[in-house]
Amino acid sequence: GGMSQEEQIVVIAQLQAQRDERVAALSHKIAAMTEEVEEGRQLQDALCRERDALRVQLDTAREGQRKLQTVEKYDEKFKQGMNMEYLKNVLVKYIETQDHEGLIPVFYSVLDFSPEEKRRLEAVRSKMAGKWTLW
C-alpha cells in the first residue's frame, strides 16, 4: 500500500499551500512590526525634537531670569544710593533748620520704619516735648 503518484502530488500540493499560507502570515506579521518600529522611530524623533526645543526654552528662560536678577540688583543698589543721598540731604536740613516736626516723618519713610517703631519713637518724642534732637 503505497500512495499513487497522483495522491503524492495532492499531498505535496497541500503541504506547499500550507507553507505558502505560513509564509504569507509571517510576511504580514513582519510588515506590521516594521510599520510599528517606524512609527516608534518617528515618535522618538518627535520627542527628541520636543525635548531639544524645551531645553532651548529653558536656557532662554534661565538667561532671562539671570538678566532680570542683574537688573533688579542694580535697581536696588541705585535705589539704596538714591535713598542714602536723600537721607543725607534730609539729615543736613534737619540739623540746619531744627524742623523736627516736618522732617521726622521723612526719616520714617526713607528708613522704612515699621508702625511699631514709629509708635515707640513718637512716645519718646511726646515725653521729651521739644527736646528731641539727634545730638
Backbone hydrogen bonds in HBPLUS format (Angstrom, degrees):
<---DONOR---> <-ACCEPTOR-->    atom                        ^
c    i                          cat <-CA-CA->   ^        H-A-AA   ^      H-
h    n   atom  resd res      DA  || num        DHA   H-A  angle D-A-AA Bond
n    s   type  num  typ     dist DA aas  dist angle  dist       angle   num
A0008-GLN N   A0004-SER O   2.94 MM   4  6.26 159.8  1.98 154.5 160.2     1
A0009-ILE N   A0005-GLN O   2.96 MM   4  6.17 153.1  2.03 144.8 152.2     2
A0010-VAL N   A0006-GLU O   2.93 MM   4  6.26 152.9  2.00 149.1 156.4     3
A0011-VAL N   A0007-GLU O   2.94 MM   4  6.24 162.5  1.97 152.7 156.6     4
A0012-ILE N   A0008-GLN O   2.88 MM   4  6.07 165.6  1.90 151.3 155.6     5
A0013-ALA N   A0009-ILE O   2.84 MM   4  5.98 152.6  1.92 143.9 152.2     6
A0014-GLN N   A0010-VAL O   2.85 MM   4  6.15 151.4  1.93 147.6 155.4     7
A0015-LEU N   A0011-VAL O   2.91 MM   4  6.22 164.2  1.94 154.4 158.3     8
A0016-GLN N   A0012-ILE O   2.86 MM   4  6.01 158.6  1.91 147.5 154.1     9
A0017-ALA N   A0013-ALA O   2.89 MM   4  6.09 151.9  1.97 142.9 150.5    10
A0018-GLN N   A0014-GLN O   2.86 MM   4  6.18 160.2  1.90 153.0 158.1    11
A0019-ARG N   A0015-LEU O   2.85 MM   4  6.07 161.3  1.88 151.1 156.5    12
A0020-ASP N   A0016-GLN O   2.85 MM   4  6.05 158.0  1.89 146.8 153.3    13
A0021-GLU N   A0017-ALA O   2.86 MM   4  6.14 150.1  1.95 145.5 153.8    14
A0022-ARG N   A0018-GLN O   2.92 MM   4  6.25 161.3  1.96 152.1 156.5    15
A0023-VAL N   A0019-ARG O   2.88 MM   4  6.11 164.2  1.90 154.8 159.2    16
A0024-ALA N   A0020-ASP O   2.89 MM   4  6.06 155.8  1.94 143.8 150.7    17
A0025-ALA N   A0021-GLU O   2.84 MM   4  6.11 159.9  1.88 151.8 157.3    18
A0026-LEU N   A0022-ARG O   2.84 MM   4  6.05 165.2  1.86 154.6 158.6    19
A0027-SER N   A0023-VAL O   2.81 MM   4  5.94 155.2  1.87 146.2 153.9    20
A0028-HIS N   A0024-ALA O   2.90 MM   4  6.11 153.5  1.97 145.8 153.0    21
A0029-LYS N   A0025-ALA O   2.90 MM   4  6.19 157.1  1.96 147.1 153.7    22
A0030-ILE N   A0026-LEU O   2.82 MM   4  6.05 160.2  1.85 151.8 157.0    23
A0031-ALA N   A0027-SER O   2.93 MM   4  6.14 157.2  1.98 145.8 152.0    24
A0032-ALA N   A0028-HIS O   2.93 MM   4  6.22 158.4  1.97 149.9 155.6    25
A0033-MET N   A0029-LYS O   2.88 MM   4  6.14 161.5  1.92 152.1 157.4    26
A0034-THR N   A0030-ILE O   2.82 MM   4  5.96 156.7  1.87 148.9 155.9    27
A0035-GLU N   A0031-ALA O   2.96 MM   4  6.19 153.3  2.04 144.7 151.6    28
A0036-GLU N   A0032-ALA O   2.97 MM   4  6.28 154.5  2.04 146.3 153.3    29
A0037-VAL N   A0033-MET O   2.84 MM   4  6.11 158.2  1.89 151.6 157.5    30
A0038-GLU N   A0034-THR O   2.95 MM   4  6.19 156.2  2.01 145.4 152.0    31
A0039-GLU N   A0035-GLU O   2.89 MM   4  6.17 157.2  1.94 149.4 155.8    32
A0040-GLY N   A0036-GLU O   2.83 MM   4  6.05 155.8  1.89 147.3 154.5    33
A0041-ARG N   A0037-VAL O   2.83 MM   4  6.12 150.5  1.92 145.9 154.3    34
A0042-GLN N   A0038-GLU O   2.88 MM   4  6.16 158.8  1.93 149.6 155.2    35
A0043-LEU N   A0039-GLU O   2.86 MM   4  6.10 157.2  1.91 148.5 155.0    36
A0044-GLN N   A0040-GLY O   2.83 MM   4  6.04 159.2  1.87 146.8 153.0    37
A0045-ASP N   A0041-ARG O   2.84 MM   4  6.10 157.0  1.89 149.0 155.3    38
A0046-ALA N   A0042-GLN O   2.88 MM   4  6.14 158.4  1.93 147.2 153.2    39
A0047-LEU N   A0043-LEU O   2.82 MM   4  6.08 159.4  1.86 152.9 158.7    40
A0048-CYS N   A0044-GLN O   2.85 MM   4  6.07 153.8  1.92 147.8 155.3    41
A0049-ARG N   A0045-ASP O   2.90 MM   4  6.19 157.5  1.95 149.6 155.6    42
A0050-GLU N   A0046-ALA O   2.91 MM   4  6.14 157.8  1.96 147.7 154.2    43
A0051-ARG N   A0047-LEU O   2.79 MM   4  6.00 157.5  1.84 147.4 153.9    44
A0052-ASP N   A0048-CYS O   2.89 MM   4  6.12 160.9  1.92 148.5 153.4    45
A0053-ALA N   A0049-ARG O   2.91 MM   4  6.15 156.7  1.96 147.8 154.3    46
A0054-LEU N   A0050-GLU O   2.88 MM   4  6.13 155.8  1.94 149.5 156.3    47
A0055-ARG N   A0051-ARG O   2.87 MM   4  6.16 150.0  1.96 148.1 156.9    48
A0056-VAL N   A0052-ASP O   3.02 MM   4  6.31 156.1  2.08 147.2 153.0    49
A0057-GLN N   A0053-ALA O   2.93 MM   4  6.25 158.8  1.98 147.4 153.5    50
A0058-LEU N   A0054-LEU O   2.80 MM   4  6.00 156.5  1.86 147.7 154.4    51
A0059-ASP N   A0055-ARG O   2.84 MM   4  6.09 163.1  1.87 151.2 155.6    52
A0060-THR N   A0056-VAL O   2.87 MM   4  6.07 161.1  1.90 150.6 156.2    53
A0061-ALA N   A0057-GLN O   2.80 MM   4  6.01 156.9  1.86 147.7 154.4    54
A0062-ARG N   A0058-LEU O   2.79 MM   4  6.04 160.1  1.83 152.6 158.3    55
A0063-GLU N   A0059-ASP O   2.89 MM   4  6.10 158.3  1.93 148.8 154.8    56
A0064-GLY N   A0060-THR O   2.88 MM   4  6.10 157.4  1.93 146.9 153.5    57
A0065-GLN N   A0061-ALA O   2.82 MM   4  6.05 152.6  1.90 146.9 154.9    58
A0066-ARG N   A0062-ARG O   2.86 MM   4  6.15 156.9  1.91 148.7 154.8    59
A0067-LYS N   A0063-GLU O   2.93 MM   4  6.21 161.1  1.97 150.6 155.4    60
A0068-LEU N   A0064-GLY O   2.88 MM   4  6.07 159.0  1.92 147.2 153.5    61
A0069-GLN N   A0065-GLN O   2.85 MM   4  6.09 159.6  1.89 151.2 156.6    62
A0070-THR N   A0066-ARG O   2.95 MM   4  6.19 155.0  2.01 147.1 154.1    63
A0071-VAL N   A0067-LYS O   2.87 MM   4  6.16 163.1  1.90 153.0 157.5    64
A0072-GLU N   A0068-LEU O   2.78 MM   4  6.01 163.2  1.81 152.8 157.9    65
A0073-LYS N   A0069-GLN O   2.81 MM   4  5.98 153.5  1.88 145.0 152.5    66
A0074-TYR N   A0070-THR O   2.95 MM   4  6.25 165.8  1.97 154.7 157.5    67
A0075-ASP N   A0071-VAL O   2.75 MM   4  5.90 155.7  1.81 149.9 158.2    68
A0076-GLU N   A0072-GLU O   2.78 MM   4  5.94 156.0  1.84 146.6 152.8    69
A0077-LYS N   A0073-LYS O   2.91 MM   4  6.21 160.3  1.95 148.6 154.0    70
A0078-PHE N   A0074-TYR O   2.78 MM   4  5.95 156.9  1.84 147.6 154.5    71
A0079-LYS N   A0075-ASP O   2.85 MM   4  6.10 161.2  1.88 148.8 153.9    72
A0080-GLN N   A0076-GLU O   2.81 MM   4  6.06 159.6  1.85 150.7 156.7    73
A0081-GLY N   A0077-LYS O   2.80 MM   4  6.00 158.9  1.84 148.0 154.1    74
A0082-MET N   A0078-PHE O   2.78 MM   4  6.05 159.8  1.82 152.5 158.4    75
A0083-ASN N   A0079-LYS O   2.75 MM   4  5.94 160.0  1.79 149.6 155.7    76
A0084-MET N   A0080-GLN O   2.81 MM   4  6.05 156.3  1.86 149.4 155.8    77
A0085-GLU N   A0081-GLY O   2.99 MM   4  6.20 160.6  2.03 148.1 153.3    78
A0086-TYR N   A0082-MET O   2.84 MM   4  6.04 162.5  1.87 152.5 157.9    79
A0087-LEU N   A0083-ASN O   2.68 MM   4  5.80 162.2  1.71 151.2 156.9    80
A0088-LYS N   A0084-MET O   2.85 MM   4  6.01 156.2  1.91 145.6 152.0    81
A0089-ASN N   A0085-GLU O   3.05 MM   4  6.34 159.3  2.09 147.0 152.1    82
A0090-VAL N   A0086-TYR O   2.87 MM   4  6.18 158.5  1.91 153.6 160.0    83
A0091-LEU N   A0087-LEU O   2.84 MM   4  6.05 160.2  1.88 151.3 156.9    84
A0092-VAL N   A0088-LYS O   2.95 MM   4  6.20 161.5  1.98 151.4 156.2    85
A0093-LYS N   A0089-ASN O   2.98 MM   4  6.20 164.6  2.00 148.9 153.1    86
A0094-TYR N   A0090-VAL O   2.78 MM   4  5.98 150.5  1.86 147.2 156.5    87
A0095-ILE N   A0091-LEU O   2.93 MM   4  6.20 160.1  1.97 153.4 157.1    88
A0096-GLU N   A0092-VAL O   2.85 MM   4  6.05 164.8  1.87 154.2 159.1    89
A0097-THR N   A0093-LYS O   2.85 MM   4  5.77 166.4  1.87 149.8 153.6    90
A0098-GLN N   A0094-TYR O   2.93 MM   4  5.28 144.2  2.06 133.4 142.0    91
A0103-LEU N   A0099-ASP O   3.03 MM   4  6.13 147.0  2.14 147.2 157.1    92
A0104-ILE N   A0100-HIS O   2.86 MM   4  5.56 162.2  1.89 155.3 155.3    93
A0106-VAL N   A0103-LEU O   2.96 MM   3  5.09 124.2  2.28 100.5 115.7    94
A0107-PHE N   A0103-LEU O   3.11 MM   4  6.58 151.5  2.19 153.1 160.9    95
A0107-PHE N   A0104-ILE O   3.02 MM   3  5.15 115.8  2.44  99.8 115.2    96
A0108-TYR N   A0104-ILE O   3.01 MM   4  6.42 159.8  2.05 154.4 160.2    97
A0109-SER N   A0105-PRO O   3.02 MM   4  6.29 154.9  2.08 144.0 149.8    98
A0110-VAL N   A0106-VAL O   2.84 MM   4  6.07 177.4  1.85 164.2 163.4    99
A0111-LEU N   A0107-PHE O   2.86 MM   4  5.76 164.0  1.89 152.1 157.0   100
A0113-PHE N   A0108-TYR O   2.94 MM   5  5.05 166.2  1.96 147.1 151.6   101
A0112-ASP N   A0109-SER O   3.14 MM   3  5.02 154.8  2.20  99.4 106.8   102
A0118-LYS N   A0114-SER O   2.94 MM   4  6.26 163.1  1.97 159.5 164.3   103
A0119-ARG N   A0115-PRO O   2.92 MM   4  6.11 160.3  1.95 147.1 152.7   104
A0120-ARG N   A0116-GLU O   2.99 MM   4  6.26 162.4  2.02 152.2 156.1   105
A0121-LEU N   A0117-GLU O   3.01 MM   4  6.24 167.7  2.03 152.6 155.6   106
A0122-GLU N   A0118-LYS O   2.81 MM   4  5.99 159.0  1.85 154.8 161.3   107
A0123-ALA N   A0119-ARG O   2.98 MM   4  6.18 149.7  2.08 146.0 153.9   108
A0124-VAL N   A0120-ARG O   3.16 MM   4  6.51 156.1  2.21 146.8 152.4   109
A0125-ARG N   A0121-LEU O   2.83 MM   4  6.08 161.0  1.86 151.7 157.6   110
A0126-SER N   A0122-GLU O   2.88 MM   4  6.06 159.6  1.92 148.4 153.0   111
A0127-LYS N   A0123-ALA O   3.11 MM   4  6.35 150.1  2.20 142.1 150.1   112
A0128-MET N   A0124-VAL O   2.98 MM   4  6.24 158.3  2.03 152.5 158.2   113
A0129-ALA N   A0125-ARG O   2.80 MM   4  5.87 135.5  2.00 145.1 157.8   114
A0131-LYS N   A0128-MET O   3.23 MM   3  5.31 153.0  2.31 107.9 115.8   115
